[in-house]
Amino acid sequence: MAKRKKTKKNRTLIWSILILLLAGALATGIYFRVDEALIALMTDEKGSTEVLAKKQTQDKSGSDGDKKTKTKDGKKKTEAKDDKAKTKKDKTKTEEKDTVVVLTGDIELSSYVQKNYDAGGIEQVVSAGLRQYLTDADILEVNNEFAFSTRGTPAPDKQYTFRVNPSYVSVLTDLGVDVAGLANNHSLDYGKEALTDTFTTLSDAGIAYTGAGNDLADASKLVIKEANGKKIGFLAASRVIPVGSWNVENSRPGIFTCYDTTALINAIKEARPKVDVLFVCVHWGTEHTDVLTDYQKANGRAYIDAGADAVIGAHPHVLQGIEYYNGKPIFYSLGNFIFNQNINSTMAVQFTISPKNEIRIRLHPATAVNATTSYATPEKSEAIFSYLMSISPGVSIDKEGNMTPK
């Protein structure tokens, strides 16, 4: 009887302890499992001791398992965090942004320019601020109006012949030139050997070229430059050559010409689906006048109709008018950019291309004094903009050089 009372008392004590433990577990939000161990505790004191020991072992094992699970879950969380960070990094890396393409007028590294370069480097050829602007562009294209060579003989019966030692290609690389147009009336001034040397010199310097080549396919090739996920295309052709033998269809190597516009129009149509934006550079017009020839407007519009996003003219050595045709610009001449001693008015044209291929245009006026090309002063810039608008009826240019159609 005493033993039974003692057992009953023990059970009551155990129940009290269990109730307290359960209340504590519920209060702290900890899940407490009631299983066969509790039943055993209530039915057999001896068995309860064994079951508790077993339960403690299981709990310990289970606790370790929980730790492993927790560690694993923690690792998963860390991996998820890393993946999120990586995704954010990849998004930042591929984040869409504007692409800046700059084109200039004629470049000829005359003896005056070479002398400046030898004396003070690139900043004696193009002032520091203007040079920085050019090198900051994603893509820079120029009209290379001379041969890079030490070979050949000057073309007969030609008033001006231009040839430059290949070592001066560093002028172009110092400016950050990416593409050089060779479709002009000076690339063959010293014959085929010198033209071939020009190909080699530009290629070795990492500068793509178009508008001249070893055959028609090479001369009319589309140059594609990629920047910020955009494919920017360049074609070049000349309607000014001194003799028919310069035409690559007549003699090789040679110049891609557009006296007959058929080949250039076909090249534009073929290039159109391959690029996001297409620039067509044409050597045409009459020197030293802003008066357009009878063919310039018709041809420029035909190139736009064929698929060009902008037509960039050269050869007159002075600025000529600008036209918007079907919403796209035709620059009839950008004038000389680097040439002899003095340049009264020139400009670099900036095309800012949005991720959606929307194009904004800004003009950067410049002048050259003593063979150094620099930004034009504010007063000179205003005069250049006013002049351009006077010969470009459908164009508006604000004081910052932003150009829009009227």
PLY file of the C-alpha trace (Angstrom):
ply
format ascii 1.0
element vertex 406
property float x
property float y
property float z
element edge 405
property int vertex1
property int vertex2
end_header
0.00 0.00 0.00
2.81 2.39 0.94
4.65 1.37 -2.17
1.53 2.04 -4.26
1.13 5.48 -2.68
4.77 6.23 -3.33
4.38 5.23 -6.97
1.23 7.36 -7.25
3.07 10.27 -5.66
5.94 9.86 -8.12
3.53 9.81 -11.04
1.86 12.96 -9.77
5.28 14.60 -9.52
6.19 13.51 -13.01
2.87 14.82 -14.35
3.50 18.14 -12.64
6.97 18.37 -14.15
5.64 17.48 -17.61
2.89 20.07 -17.37
5.45 22.72 -16.38
7.74 21.70 -19.24
4.88 21.75 -21.71
3.76 25.16 -20.49
7.32 26.46 -20.81
7.65 25.04 -24.31
4.39 26.59 -25.44
5.36 29.93 -23.88
8.61 30.09 -25.84
7.08 28.89 -29.09
9.14 25.68 -29.17
7.51 22.68 -30.67
7.33 19.88 -28.13
6.62 16.38 -29.29
4.63 13.97 -27.12
5.39 10.38 -28.13
5.84 6.92 -26.74
8.41 8.10 -24.17
5.75 10.13 -22.35
3.39 7.18 -22.31
6.16 5.03 -20.92
6.88 7.61 -18.26
3.29 7.47 -17.15
3.12 3.66 -17.09
6.46 2.38 -15.80
9.06 4.05 -13.66
11.86 1.63 -14.59
10.90 1.74 -18.23
10.74 5.48 -18.03
14.37 5.72 -17.12
15.40 3.59 -20.11
13.07 5.40 -22.46
14.29 8.80 -21.27
17.87 7.74 -21.88
16.92 6.52 -25.34
14.98 9.71 -25.95
17.89 11.89 -24.90
20.11 10.02 -27.33
17.54 10.47 -30.09
17.10 14.11 -29.19
20.84 14.64 -29.30
21.01 12.89 -32.64
18.01 14.85 -33.80
19.61 18.07 -32.63
22.70 17.30 -34.68
20.46 16.51 -37.60
18.74 19.83 -37.11
22.12 21.52 -37.08
23.00 19.82 -40.35
19.66 20.82 -41.81
20.14 24.33 -40.55
23.64 24.46 -42.01
22.31 23.11 -45.29
19.45 25.62 -45.27
21.91 28.37 -44.42
24.05 27.31 -47.32
21.02 27.41 -49.57
20.23 30.91 -48.34
23.83 31.97 -48.94
23.76 30.43 -52.41
20.47 32.20 -53.15
21.99 35.46 -51.94
25.07 34.86 -54.09
22.86 34.06 -57.09
20.90 37.27 -56.52
24.14 39.25 -56.25
25.45 37.56 -59.39
22.22 38.33 -61.24
22.46 41.96 -60.12
26.09 42.08 -61.23
25.24 40.52 -64.59
22.37 42.99 -64.98
24.71 45.87 -64.24
27.28 44.44 -66.62
24.77 44.16 -69.45
22.82 47.25 -68.48
21.70 49.02 -71.61
23.19 52.44 -72.22
23.67 54.96 -74.99
26.27 54.40 -77.69
28.27 57.39 -78.95
29.54 57.43 -82.54
31.58 60.41 -83.79
32.48 61.21 -87.38
34.80 63.95 -88.61
35.74 65.52 -91.92
38.91 65.08 -93.95
42.19 64.19 -92.29
45.51 64.78 -94.07
48.71 64.63 -92.02
50.50 67.45 -93.81
54.10 68.44 -93.06
52.74 71.12 -90.69
50.80 68.49 -88.72
53.77 66.13 -88.64
56.04 68.88 -87.38
53.62 69.64 -84.54
53.34 65.96 -83.65
57.11 65.53 -83.59
57.48 68.56 -81.33
54.67 68.04 -78.83
52.76 64.85 -79.50
49.07 64.47 -80.22
48.00 67.52 -78.21
49.88 69.71 -80.69
47.69 68.19 -83.41
44.36 68.16 -81.55
43.95 70.15 -78.33
43.60 68.22 -75.07
39.88 68.85 -74.56
38.87 67.98 -78.10
41.12 64.94 -78.13
39.51 63.69 -74.89
36.09 64.04 -76.46
37.19 61.99 -79.47
38.82 59.23 -77.46
35.78 59.02 -75.15
33.53 58.12 -78.09
32.57 54.47 -78.40
33.38 54.59 -82.12
35.29 57.22 -84.12
35.33 57.31 -87.93
37.45 59.62 -90.12
38.10 60.18 -93.80
41.76 59.18 -94.33
42.69 61.36 -97.32
46.25 60.17 -98.06
48.35 57.04 -98.43
50.38 55.55 -95.55
53.57 54.55 -97.35
57.15 55.35 -98.26
56.83 53.70 -101.66
55.45 54.70 -105.03
55.64 57.70 -107.30
53.26 60.66 -107.41
50.35 60.45 -109.82
51.06 62.41 -113.01
49.23 65.61 -113.80
47.84 65.90 -110.28
48.18 69.18 -108.41
48.20 67.71 -104.91
49.49 64.28 -103.93
49.46 63.10 -100.33
51.67 60.41 -98.80
52.61 59.94 -95.12
55.21 57.72 -93.46
53.40 54.75 -91.83
55.01 55.63 -88.48
52.52 58.51 -88.22
49.60 56.09 -87.93
50.11 56.72 -84.21
48.34 60.05 -84.75
45.18 58.10 -85.55
45.61 55.63 -82.71
46.28 58.49 -80.29
42.93 59.96 -81.33
41.17 56.63 -80.87
40.20 56.18 -84.52
38.28 52.95 -85.10
37.33 53.22 -88.77
39.02 54.97 -91.69
37.29 55.72 -94.97
39.59 55.36 -98.00
37.10 56.20 -100.74
38.54 59.51 -101.93
40.66 61.14 -104.61
44.00 60.81 -102.75
44.31 57.20 -101.55
46.02 56.21 -104.83
48.18 59.35 -105.14
51.34 57.20 -104.99
50.02 54.18 -106.81
48.97 50.65 -105.94
51.97 49.80 -103.78
51.28 52.77 -101.54
47.59 51.86 -101.32
48.50 48.30 -100.33
50.84 49.71 -97.67
47.91 51.78 -96.40
45.82 48.64 -95.96
48.63 46.97 -94.03
49.41 50.02 -91.88
45.80 50.53 -90.80
45.19 46.84 -90.18
48.36 46.50 -88.10
47.21 49.49 -86.01
43.83 47.88 -85.37
41.94 50.38 -87.53
39.29 48.99 -89.86
39.00 50.52 -93.33
36.42 50.59 -96.08
35.99 52.27 -99.47
39.13 50.79 -101.07
40.42 47.26 -101.40
42.08 44.53 -103.38
38.88 43.81 -105.34
35.31 45.06 -105.48
34.13 42.87 -102.60
36.96 44.14 -100.40
36.53 47.79 -101.39
32.76 47.78 -100.87
32.86 45.76 -97.66
30.70 46.67 -94.73
32.68 47.45 -91.58
30.78 46.57 -88.42
31.85 47.86 -85.03
30.11 46.67 -81.88
29.58 48.75 -78.75
27.14 48.34 -75.86
25.44 45.51 -77.69
24.91 47.63 -80.81
26.18 46.81 -84.29
27.23 49.98 -86.08
27.92 49.72 -89.82
30.07 51.84 -92.13
30.27 51.98 -95.91
32.32 54.41 -98.01
32.38 55.28 -101.70
33.74 58.09 -103.87
32.25 60.02 -106.78
35.53 61.87 -107.20
38.57 60.10 -108.71
41.05 61.66 -111.16
41.11 58.81 -113.69
38.99 55.76 -114.41
41.80 53.35 -113.56
41.38 54.21 -109.87
37.99 52.47 -109.93
38.43 49.03 -108.38
36.19 47.59 -111.08
38.78 48.66 -113.66
42.05 48.01 -111.84
43.07 46.37 -108.57
43.63 47.41 -105.86
41.36 50.39 -106.22
38.59 52.64 -104.95
34.90 51.82 -104.53
33.14 54.45 -106.65
29.56 55.65 -106.97
29.38 57.57 -110.26
26.81 54.90 -110.98
24.96 54.59 -107.68
23.80 51.01 -108.30
26.67 49.21 -106.55
26.54 51.44 -103.47
22.75 51.20 -103.21
23.02 47.41 -103.41
25.71 47.44 -100.74
23.46 49.56 -98.49
20.50 47.22 -98.97
22.66 44.20 -98.22
24.12 45.87 -95.12
20.82 47.10 -93.68
19.64 43.90 -91.93
23.11 43.22 -90.50
23.40 46.34 -88.34
21.44 48.49 -85.91
22.64 51.79 -87.39
24.26 52.33 -90.80
26.51 55.25 -91.80
27.29 55.85 -95.46
30.31 58.08 -96.15
30.52 59.63 -99.60
33.26 61.67 -101.29
31.48 64.07 -103.63
30.72 67.68 -104.53
32.80 70.65 -105.57
35.78 71.92 -103.62
35.78 75.21 -101.68
32.10 76.06 -102.06
28.93 75.46 -100.08
26.91 75.27 -103.30
25.75 71.71 -103.87
26.15 69.97 -107.21
23.11 68.84 -109.12
23.58 65.19 -108.08
24.33 65.46 -104.35
20.75 65.81 -103.13
19.36 63.12 -105.41
22.10 60.66 -104.52
22.02 61.39 -100.80
18.28 60.79 -100.69
18.65 57.57 -102.67
21.11 56.27 -100.07
18.64 57.08 -97.29
15.88 55.32 -99.22
18.13 52.28 -99.59
18.60 52.02 -95.81
21.26 54.46 -94.62
20.59 56.06 -91.23
22.92 58.96 -92.03
24.94 60.11 -95.05
28.24 61.86 -94.33
29.85 63.85 -97.13
33.45 64.91 -97.71
35.72 66.44 -100.37
34.68 70.12 -100.61
37.13 71.00 -97.74
34.53 73.39 -96.33
31.25 72.98 -94.47
28.20 72.48 -96.63
24.53 72.35 -95.76
22.63 69.66 -93.84
19.29 68.14 -94.78
16.80 65.92 -93.01
15.23 63.53 -95.47
12.57 61.12 -94.21
13.73 61.98 -90.71
17.37 61.08 -91.38
20.31 63.46 -91.82
22.48 64.10 -94.83
25.64 66.10 -94.06
26.82 67.26 -97.45
30.32 68.12 -96.21
32.03 68.26 -92.81
35.05 70.14 -94.23
38.66 69.54 -93.16
39.28 68.36 -89.60
43.07 67.94 -89.60
44.83 69.27 -92.66
47.14 72.17 -93.32
47.93 75.14 -91.10
44.57 76.85 -90.64
40.94 75.70 -90.80
38.31 78.39 -90.46
35.33 76.15 -89.67
34.89 72.41 -89.19
33.11 70.07 -86.83
32.87 66.62 -85.37
29.36 65.16 -85.44
28.18 63.12 -82.47
25.45 60.51 -82.89
24.11 59.28 -79.56
22.21 56.05 -80.10
19.78 54.93 -77.41
19.12 51.26 -76.56
15.98 51.59 -78.71
18.02 52.94 -81.65
16.73 56.48 -81.21
19.39 58.91 -82.44
20.30 62.31 -81.04
22.75 64.50 -82.95
25.10 67.10 -81.56
27.57 69.23 -83.50
30.98 70.05 -82.02
32.41 73.00 -83.96
36.17 73.41 -84.25
38.88 75.47 -85.91
42.59 75.01 -86.54
45.39 77.49 -86.00
49.02 76.64 -86.79
47.98 73.05 -87.58
46.36 72.44 -84.18
42.64 71.66 -84.26
40.73 72.88 -81.19
37.19 73.50 -80.03
35.78 76.72 -81.46
35.24 79.56 -79.02
31.62 80.21 -77.92
31.42 83.18 -80.26
32.83 81.19 -83.17
30.54 78.25 -82.39
27.52 80.53 -82.50
28.68 81.90 -85.85
29.16 78.37 -87.26
25.70 77.29 -86.10
24.10 80.40 -87.58
25.89 79.85 -90.86
24.88 76.19 -91.04
21.23 77.04 -90.40
21.35 79.70 -93.11
22.33 77.07 -95.68
20.22 74.28 -94.13
16.59 75.52 -94.17
15.08 72.45 -92.52
17.52 72.24 -89.63
17.53 73.76 -86.15
20.69 73.94 -83.99
20.64 75.18 -80.42
23.50 76.94 -78.64
24.81 73.61 -77.36
24.99 72.20 -80.86
21.99 69.87 -80.55
20.50 69.43 -83.99
16.88 68.66 -84.84
14.65 68.99 -87.88
12.41 72.05 -87.97
0 1
1 2
2 3
3 4
4 5
5 6
6 7
7 8
8 9
9 10
10 11
11 12
12 13
13 14
14 15
15 16
16 17
17 18
18 19
19 20
20 21
21 22
22 23
23 24
24 25
25 26
26 27
27 28
28 29
29 30
30 31
31 32
32 33
33 34
34 35
35 36
36 37
37 38
38 39
39 40
40 41
41 42
42 43
43 44
44 45
45 46
46 47
47 48
48 49
49 50
50 51
51 52
52 53
53 54
54 55
55 56
56 57
57 58
58 59
59 60
60 61
61 62
62 63
63 64
64 65
65 66
66 67
67 68
68 69
69 70
70 71
71 72
72 73
73 74
74 75
75 76
76 77
77 78
78 79
79 80
80 81
81 82
82 83
83 84
84 85
85 86
86 87
87 88
88 89
89 90
90 91
91 92
92 93
93 94
94 95
95 96
96 97
97 98
98 99
99 100
100 101
101 102
102 103
103 104
104 105
105 106
106 107
107 108
108 109
109 110
110 111
111 112
112 113
113 114
114 115
115 116
116 117
117 118
118 119
119 120
120 121
121 122
122 123
123 124
124 125
125 126
126 127
127 128
128 129
129 130
130 131
131 132
132 133
133 134
134 135
135 136
136 137
137 138
138 139
139 140
140 141
141 142
142 143
143 144
144 145
145 146
146 147
147 148
148 149
149 150
150 151
151 152
152 153
153 154
154 155
155 156
156 157
157 158
158 159
159 160
160 161
161 162
162 163
163 164
164 165
165 166
166 167
167 168
168 169
169 170
170 171
171 172
172 173
173 174
174 175
175 176
176 177
177 178
178 179
179 180
180 181
181 182
182 183
183 184
184 185
185 186
186 187
187 188
188 189
189 190
190 191
191 192
192 193
193 194
194 195
195 196
196 197
197 198
198 199
199 200
200 201
201 202
202 203
203 204
204 205
205 206
206 207
207 208
208 209
209 210
210 211
211 212
212 213
213 214
214 215
215 216
216 217
217 218
218 219
219 220
220 221
221 222
222 223
223 224
224 225
225 226
226 227
227 228
228 229
229 230
230 231
231 232
232 233
233 234
234 235
235 236
236 237
237 238
238 239
239 240
240 241
241 242
242 243
243 244
244 245
245 246
246 247
247 248
248 249
249 250
250 251
251 252
252 253
253 254
254 255
255 256
256 257
257 258
258 259
259 260
260 261
261 262
262 263
263 264
264 265
265 266
266 267
267 268
268 269
269 270
270 271
271 272
272 273
273 274
274 275
275 276
276 277
277 278
278 279
279 280
280 281
281 282
282 283
283 284
284 285
285 286
286 287
287 288
288 289
289 290
290 291
291 292
292 293
293 294
294 295
295 296
296 297
297 298
298 299
299 300
300 301
301 302
302 303
303 304
304 305
305 306
306 307
307 308
308 309
309 310
310 311
311 312
312 313
313 314
314 315
315 316
316 317
317 318
318 319
319 320
320 321
321 322
322 323
323 324
324 325
325 326
326 327
327 328
328 329
329 330
330 331
331 332
332 333
333 334
334 335
335 336
336 337
337 338
338 339
339 340
340 341
341 342
342 343
343 344
344 345
345 346
346 347
347 348
348 349
349 350
350 351
351 352
352 353
353 354
354 355
355 356
356 357
357 358
358 359
359 360
360 361
361 362
362 363
363 364
364 365
365 366
366 367
367 368
368 369
369 370
370 371
371 372
372 373
373 374
374 375
375 376
376 377
377 378
378 379
379 380
380 381
381 382
382 383
383 384
384 385
385 386
386 387
387 388
388 389
389 390
390 391
391 392
392 393
393 394
394 395
395 396
396 397
397 398
398 399
399 400
400 401
401 402
402 403
403 404
404 405
